[in-house]
Amino acid sequence: MATGFLAARAHTACDLVAVQKALLTSQPDPRRACTLIYGGPEVARVMGTVDGQSVDRSFHRADGCGISDWSEMKALIDPRP
């Protein structure tokens, strides 16, 4: 059961977790080239398990890679519609 901002979109968030399992269960490649575009001060941390795999992943909007990852996980981590 979801609470807070996820309550109204729990099914969407669960579907997203199933599709983006690899993004949640791995850390970003430190060699990934990222644009120097600042998207905002938002940060989020997702912790738990997905299909028995541990999840401890942080998201930010401090550069292009972070903005991209944030956009992929928006329904799960961003309370704004």
N, CA, C and O atoms as a GROMACS GRO file, in nm:
protein
  324
    1MET      N    1   0.084  -0.117   0.000
    1MET     CA    2   0.000   0.000   0.000
    1MET      C    3   0.089   0.124   0.000
    1MET      O    4   0.183   0.133   0.079
    2ALA      N    5   0.060   0.216  -0.085
    2ALA     CA    6   0.137   0.339  -0.094
    2ALA      C    7   0.076   0.446  -0.004
    2ALA      O    8  -0.044   0.447   0.022
    3THR      N    9   0.161   0.535   0.043
    3THR     CA   10   0.115   0.647   0.124
    3THR      C   11   0.173   0.774   0.064
    3THR      O   12   0.253   0.768  -0.029
    4GLY      N   13   0.134   0.886   0.117
    4GLY     CA   14   0.190   1.012   0.070
    4GLY      C   15   0.160   1.037  -0.076
    4GLY      O   16   0.052   1.003  -0.125
    5PHE      N   17   0.256   1.097  -0.146
    5PHE     CA   18   0.232   1.136  -0.285
    5PHE      C   19   0.216   1.017  -0.378
    5PHE      O   20   0.161   1.032  -0.487
    6LEU      N   21   0.261   0.898  -0.339
    6LEU     CA   22   0.248   0.780  -0.425
    6LEU      C   23   0.110   0.715  -0.416
    6LEU      O   24   0.077   0.631  -0.499
    7ALA      N   25   0.030   0.751  -0.317
    7ALA     CA   26  -0.099   0.685  -0.297
    7ALA      C   27  -0.186   0.690  -0.422
    7ALA      O   28  -0.251   0.591  -0.456
    8ALA      N   29  -0.189   0.802  -0.490
    8ALA     CA   30  -0.274   0.816  -0.608
    8ALA      C   31  -0.215   0.751  -0.732
    8ALA      O   32  -0.286   0.731  -0.831
    9ARG      N   33  -0.088   0.718  -0.730
    9ARG     CA   34  -0.025   0.659  -0.848
    9ARG      C   35   0.061   0.537  -0.816
    9ARG      O   36   0.167   0.515  -0.875
   10ALA      N   37   0.013   0.458  -0.722
   10ALA     CA   38   0.087   0.340  -0.678
   10ALA      C   39   0.108   0.240  -0.792
   10ALA      O   40   0.217   0.185  -0.806
   11HIS      N   41   0.005   0.215  -0.872
   11HIS     CA   42   0.019   0.119  -0.982
   11HIS      C   43   0.121   0.167  -1.084
   11HIS      O   44   0.200   0.087  -1.135
   12THR      N   45   0.121   0.295  -1.114
   12THR     CA   46   0.219   0.352  -1.208
   12THR      C   47   0.360   0.336  -1.152
   12THR      O   48   0.452   0.300  -1.225
   13ALA      N   49   0.378   0.365  -1.023
   13ALA     CA   50   0.509   0.352  -0.961
   13ALA      C   51   0.557   0.207  -0.962
   13ALA      O   52   0.674   0.181  -0.989
   14CYS      N   53   0.469   0.113  -0.932
   14CYS     CA   54   0.507  -0.029  -0.933
   14CYS      C   55   0.544  -0.075  -1.074
   14CYS      O   56   0.641  -0.148  -1.091
   15ASP      N   57   0.468  -0.033  -1.172
   15ASP     CA   58   0.500  -0.067  -1.311
   15ASP      C   59   0.636  -0.009  -1.350
   15ASP      O   60   0.714  -0.075  -1.418
   16LEU      N   61   0.663   0.112  -1.307
   16LEU     CA   62   0.790   0.178  -1.337
   16LEU      C   63   0.907   0.101  -1.273
   16LEU      O   64   1.010   0.081  -1.338
   17VAL      N   65   0.892   0.059  -1.150
   17VAL     CA   66   0.997  -0.017  -1.082
   17VAL      C   67   1.025  -0.146  -1.159
   17VAL      O   68   1.142  -0.183  -1.176
   18ALA      N   69   0.923  -0.213  -1.206
   18ALA     CA   70   0.943  -0.337  -1.282
   18ALA      C   71   1.021  -0.312  -1.411
   18ALA      O   72   1.107  -0.391  -1.448
   19VAL      N   73   0.991  -0.203  -1.479
   19VAL     CA   74   1.057  -0.171  -1.606
   19VAL      C   75   1.199  -0.118  -1.583
   19VAL      O   76   1.289  -0.148  -1.661
   20GLN      N   77   1.220  -0.041  -1.478
   20GLN     CA   78   1.348   0.025  -1.452
   20GLN      C   79   1.429  -0.044  -1.342
   20GLN      O   80   1.510   0.020  -1.274
   21LYS      N   81   1.409  -0.173  -1.325
   21LYS     CA   82   1.479  -0.248  -1.220
   21LYS      C   83   1.631  -0.229  -1.229
   21LYS      O   84   1.695  -0.208  -1.126
   22ALA      N   85   1.688  -0.235  -1.349
   22ALA     CA   86   1.834  -0.221  -1.364
   22ALA      C   87   1.882  -0.084  -1.318
   22ALA      O   88   1.989  -0.074  -1.257
   23LEU      N   89   1.806   0.020  -1.346
   23LEU     CA   90   1.844   0.154  -1.303
   23LEU      C   91   1.843   0.165  -1.151
   23LEU      O   92   1.927   0.234  -1.093
   24LEU      N   93   1.751   0.099  -1.087
   24LEU     CA   94   1.740   0.105  -0.941
   24LEU      C   95   1.844   0.019  -0.870
   24LEU      O   96   1.888   0.054  -0.760
   25THR      N   97   1.882  -0.093  -0.928
   25THR     CA   98   1.969  -0.188  -0.859
   25THR      C   99   2.117  -0.171  -0.895
   25THR      O  100   2.200  -0.250  -0.849
   26SER      N  101   2.151  -0.072  -0.973
   26SER     CA  102   2.291  -0.047  -1.007
   26SER      C  103   2.324   0.100  -0.982
   26SER      O  104   2.235   0.184  -0.970
   27GLN      N  105   2.450   0.128  -0.974
   27GLN     CA  106   2.495   0.266  -0.957
   27GLN      C  107   2.535   0.322  -1.094
   27GLN      O  108   2.569   0.246  -1.184
   28PRO      N  109   2.530   0.453  -1.110
   28PRO     CA  110   2.567   0.512  -1.239
   28PRO      C  111   2.713   0.484  -1.274
   28PRO      O  112   2.798   0.478  -1.186
   29ASP      N  113   2.740   0.467  -1.401
   29ASP     CA  114   2.876   0.446  -1.448
   29ASP      C  115   2.954   0.576  -1.428
   29ASP      O  116   2.916   0.679  -1.485
   30PRO      N  117   3.061   0.576  -1.349
   30PRO     CA  118   3.136   0.699  -1.323
   30PRO      C  119   3.205   0.753  -1.449
   30PRO      O  120   3.250   0.868  -1.450
   31ARG      N  121   3.215   0.672  -1.553
   31ARG     CA  122   3.278   0.717  -1.677
   31ARG      C  123   3.176   0.774  -1.776
   31ARG      O  124   3.214   0.817  -1.884
   32ARG      N  125   3.050   0.776  -1.741
   32ARG     CA  126   2.944   0.826  -1.829
   32ARG      C  127   2.963   0.976  -1.850
   32ARG      O  128   2.978   1.052  -1.754
   33ALA      N  129   2.963   1.017  -1.977
   33ALA     CA  130   2.978   1.159  -2.009
   33ALA      C  131   2.845   1.231  -1.981
   33ALA      O  132   2.740   1.189  -2.029
   34CYS      N  133   2.852   1.339  -1.904
   34CYS     CA  134   2.732   1.412  -1.866
   34CYS      C  135   2.745   1.559  -1.904
   34CYS      O  136   2.851   1.619  -1.888
   35THR      N  137   2.637   1.615  -1.952
   35THR     CA  138   2.637   1.758  -1.982
   35THR      C  139   2.637   1.837  -1.851
   35THR      O  140   2.589   1.788  -1.748
   36LEU      N  141   2.690   1.956  -1.855
   36LEU     CA  142   2.694   2.041  -1.737
   36LEU      C  143   2.573   2.134  -1.736
   36LEU      O  144   2.586   2.257  -1.742
   37ILE      N  145   2.457   2.073  -1.729
   37ILE     CA  146   2.331   2.146  -1.722
   37ILE      C  147   2.273   2.124  -1.584
   37ILE      O  148   2.259   2.010  -1.540
   38TYR      N  149   2.241   2.231  -1.515
   38TYR     CA  150   2.186   2.221  -1.381
   38TYR      C  151   2.034   2.220  -1.389
   38TYR      O  152   1.973   2.311  -1.445
   39GLY      N  153   1.973   2.116  -1.334
   39GLY     CA  154   1.828   2.103  -1.340
   39GLY      C  155   1.756   2.143  -1.213
   39GLY      O  156   1.634   2.156  -1.212
   40GLY      N  157   1.830   2.163  -1.106
   40GLY     CA  158   1.767   2.204  -0.981
   40GLY      C  159   1.829   2.132  -0.862
   40GLY      O  160   1.910   2.042  -0.879
   41PRO      N  161   1.791   2.173  -0.741
   41PRO     CA  162   1.853   2.120  -0.620
   41PRO      C  163   1.791   1.990  -0.568
   41PRO      O  164   1.836   1.936  -0.467
   42GLU      N  165   1.690   1.938  -0.636
   42GLU     CA  166   1.621   1.820  -0.586
   42GLU      C  167   1.714   1.699  -0.577
   42GLU      O  168   1.799   1.676  -0.663
   43VAL      N  169   1.695   1.623  -0.471
   43VAL     CA  170   1.764   1.495  -0.453
   43VAL      C  171   1.661   1.395  -0.399
   43VAL      O  172   1.566   1.433  -0.331
   44ALA      N  173   1.683   1.268  -0.431
   44ALA     CA  174   1.595   1.163  -0.381
   44ALA      C  175   1.679   1.038  -0.359
   44ALA      O  176   1.778   1.015  -0.428
   45ARG      N  177   1.638   0.958  -0.263
   45ARG     CA  178   1.705   0.831  -0.237
   45ARG      C  179   1.598   0.723  -0.229
   45ARG      O  180   1.499   0.736  -0.158
   46VAL      N  181   1.620   0.616  -0.304
   46VAL     CA  182   1.528   0.503  -0.306
   46VAL      C  183   1.598   0.385  -0.242
   46VAL      O  184   1.708   0.346  -0.284
   47MET      N  185   1.536   0.328  -0.140
   47MET     CA  186   1.594   0.214  -0.069
   47MET      C  187   1.488   0.105  -0.055
   47MET      O  188   1.369   0.133  -0.041
   48GLY      N  189   1.534  -0.019  -0.060
   48GLY     CA  190   1.443  -0.132  -0.043
   48GLY      C  191   1.491  -0.251  -0.120
   48GLY      O  192   1.612  -0.271  -0.136
   49THR      N  193   1.398  -0.332  -0.169
   49THR     CA  194   1.432  -0.448  -0.251
   49THR      C  195   1.336  -0.456  -0.370
   49THR      O  196   1.220  -0.416  -0.361
   50VAL      N  197   1.390  -0.508  -0.480
   50VAL     CA  198   1.311  -0.534  -0.600
   50VAL      C  199   1.345  -0.676  -0.644
   50VAL      O  200   1.459  -0.706  -0.678
   51ASP      N  201   1.246  -0.762  -0.643
   51ASP     CA  202   1.267  -0.902  -0.680
   51ASP      C  203   1.385  -0.963  -0.605
   51ASP      O  204   1.464  -1.037  -0.663
   52GLY      N  205   1.398  -0.933  -0.478
   52GLY     CA  206   1.504  -0.988  -0.395
   52GLY      C  207   1.638  -0.917  -0.406
   52GLY      O  208   1.731  -0.951  -0.333
   53GLN      N  209   1.649  -0.821  -0.496
   53GLN     CA  210   1.774  -0.746  -0.512
   53GLN      C  211   1.767  -0.618  -0.429
   53GLN      O  212   1.665  -0.549  -0.428
   54SER      N  213   1.876  -0.588  -0.361
   54SER     CA  214   1.884  -0.470  -0.278
   54SER      C  215   1.884  -0.343  -0.364
   54SER      O  216   1.947  -0.339  -0.470
   55VAL      N  217   1.815  -0.241  -0.317
   55VAL     CA  218   1.810  -0.111  -0.384
   55VAL      C  219   1.855  -0.005  -0.285
   55VAL      O  220   1.800   0.006  -0.176
   56ASP      N  221   1.953   0.072  -0.324
   56ASP     CA  222   1.998   0.190  -0.248
   56ASP      C  223   2.056   0.285  -0.351
   56ASP      O  224   2.176   0.285  -0.377
   57ARG      N  225   1.970   0.367  -0.409
   57ARG     CA  226   2.008   0.449  -0.524
   57ARG      C  227   1.968   0.593  -0.500
   57ARG      O  228   1.854   0.621  -0.461
   58SER      N  229   2.060   0.684  -0.524
   58SER     CA  230   2.032   0.827  -0.511
   58SER      C  231   2.011   0.888  -0.649
   58SER      O  232   2.071   0.844  -0.748
   59PHE      N  233   1.926   0.987  -0.654
   59PHE     CA  234   1.898   1.060  -0.778
   59PHE      C  235   1.912   1.208  -0.750
   59PHE      O  236   1.885   1.255  -0.640
   60HIS      N  237   1.954   1.282  -0.851
   60HIS     CA  238   1.970   1.427  -0.839
   60HIS      C  239   1.943   1.491  -0.975
   60HIS      O  240   1.920   1.422  -1.075
   61ARG      N  241   1.946   1.622  -0.977
   61ARG     CA  242   1.925   1.695  -1.102
   61ARG      C  243   2.040   1.794  -1.126
   61ARG      O  244   2.022   1.897  -1.189
   62ALA      N  245   2.158   1.760  -1.074
   62ALA     CA  246   2.273   1.852  -1.078
   62ALA      C  247   2.346   1.853  -1.212
   62ALA      O  248   2.428   1.941  -1.235
   63ASP      N  249   2.320   1.756  -1.299
   63ASP     CA  250   2.383   1.755  -1.431
   63ASP      C  251   2.293   1.679  -1.528
   63ASP      O  252   2.188   1.628  -1.489
   64GLY      N  253   2.334   1.672  -1.653
   64GLY     CA  254   2.251   1.610  -1.756
   64GLY      C  255   2.221   1.464  -1.728
   64GLY      O  256   2.109   1.419  -1.754
   65CYS      N  257   2.317   1.388  -1.677
   65CYS     CA  258   2.294   1.247  -1.645
   65CYS      C  259   2.193   1.234  -1.531
   65CYS      O  260   2.103   1.150  -1.536
   66GLY      N  261   2.210   1.317  -1.431
   66GLY     CA  262   2.116   1.314  -1.319
   66GLY      C  263   1.976   1.351  -1.362
   66GLY      O  264   1.878   1.291  -1.317
   67ILE      N  265   1.964   1.451  -1.448
   67ILE     CA  266   1.834   1.493  -1.500
   67ILE      C  267   1.770   1.378  -1.578
   67ILE      O  268   1.650   1.352  -1.564
   68SER      N  269   1.850   1.309  -1.659
   68SER     CA  270   1.798   1.196  -1.737
   68SER      C  271   1.748   1.084  -1.646
   68SER      O  272   1.638   1.033  -1.666
   69ASP      N  273   1.829   1.046  -1.547
   69ASP     CA  274   1.788   0.941  -1.454
   69ASP      C  275   1.664   0.984  -1.375
   69ASP      O  276   1.574   0.903  -1.353
   70TRP      N  277   1.661   1.110  -1.332
   70TRP     CA  278   1.546   1.163  -1.258
   70TRP      C  279   1.421   1.153  -1.344
   70TRP      O  280   1.315   1.111  -1.296
   71SER      N  281   1.432   1.190  -1.470
   71SER     CA  282   1.317   1.185  -1.560
   71SER      C  283   1.266   1.042  -1.577
   71SER      O  284   1.145   1.020  -1.584
   72GLU      N  285   1.357   0.946  -1.584
   72GLU     CA  286   1.317   0.805  -1.597
   72GLU      C  287   1.239   0.758  -1.475
   72GLU      O  288   1.148   0.675  -1.487
   73MET      N  289   1.273   0.809  -1.358
   73MET     CA  290   1.212   0.764  -1.233
   73MET      C  291   1.112   0.863  -1.174
   73MET      O  292   1.071   0.848  -1.059
   74LYS      N  293   1.074   0.964  -1.250
   74LYS     CA  294   0.991   1.074  -1.201
   74LYS      C  295   0.866   1.027  -1.125
   74LYS      O  296   0.836   1.080  -1.019
   75ALA      N  297   0.796   0.930  -1.178
   75ALA     CA  298   0.672   0.886  -1.113
   75ALA      C  299   0.696   0.827  -0.975
   75ALA      O  300   0.606   0.824  -0.892
   76LEU      N  301   0.818   0.780  -0.950
   76LEU     CA  302   0.851   0.718  -0.822
   76LEU      C  303   0.908   0.817  -0.721
   76LEU      O  304   0.886   0.803  -0.601
   77ILE      N  305   0.982   0.919  -0.769
   77ILE     CA  306   1.056   1.004  -0.676
   77ILE      C  307   1.014   1.150  -0.671
   77ILE      O  308   1.055   1.222  -0.580
   78ASP      N  309   0.935   1.194  -0.765
   78ASP     CA  310   0.900   1.336  -0.771
   78ASP      C  311   0.753   1.357  -0.736
   78ASP      O  312   0.666   1.308  -0.809
   79PRO      N  313   0.722   1.426  -0.628
   79PRO     CA  314   0.583   1.445  -0.588
   79PRO      C  315   0.504   1.538  -0.680
   79PRO      O  316   0.382   1.544  -0.672
   80ARG      N  317   0.574   1.610  -0.767
   80ARG     CA  318   0.503   1.701  -0.858
   80ARG      C  319   0.443   1.620  -0.972
   80ARG      O  320   0.506   1.528  -1.024
   81PRO      N  321   0.320   1.655  -1.013
   81PRO     CA  322   0.255   1.580  -1.123
   81PRO      C  323   0.324   1.600  -1.256
   81PRO      O  324   0.282   1.544  -1.357
   0.00000   0.00000   0.00000
